[in-house]
Amino acid sequence: MSISSADIIDLNGHTTNTVDSYINIPLTEVNDHVVRMSVMTEDFYWHYHPNSDETFMVIEGTLLIDLETGTIELNKGQMITVPKNMPHRTRPKDGRSVNLTIELTAMETVRIEKD
């Protein structure tokens, strides 16, 4: 097995696209996990993952992660892991964020209806 410059993933090509609300692009798989890039311009719904932690890393803008206990603000270059079974919602601050997420490839997502 070998790798070459053809295997380089160019994040810039994905982030320049105009997004209506939310796009989630699988970039690569590492062992049994997937690395995704999301471009957000609106809130994602409340949910949790019963079988996987979820790591977020901001590469553009600011990401807000709402938890039942409060809101965490992540700026460019910062990352955090939300443990499995923890209800959360992500949303961009100031209109747009671009984030990498790392999660189990077979991750389950359970939507939560909140008032």
C-alpha angles and dihedrals in degrees: 000000000000140000131216141176087279087072094061113118111217108210091184092067090058099042096055092064117104111245125202095204117322138355126182116194123188106224105177144334124241114193103307095341134086127218111214134182119214128192110200131191097161141030121289116221126263111270146139137214116230095192107034145044114229123218120201126196121181117222098169133019125349127303122207117205112196115206129177087257098048143294128301118206118210121191130197110301095019127113140185138178121230108207120235115272092026113126112230145154128206126211137165120250114223095011106297143043133172116207142174117222127193118198143144109291090230093045117154121218121205115195117221122206109222129180 
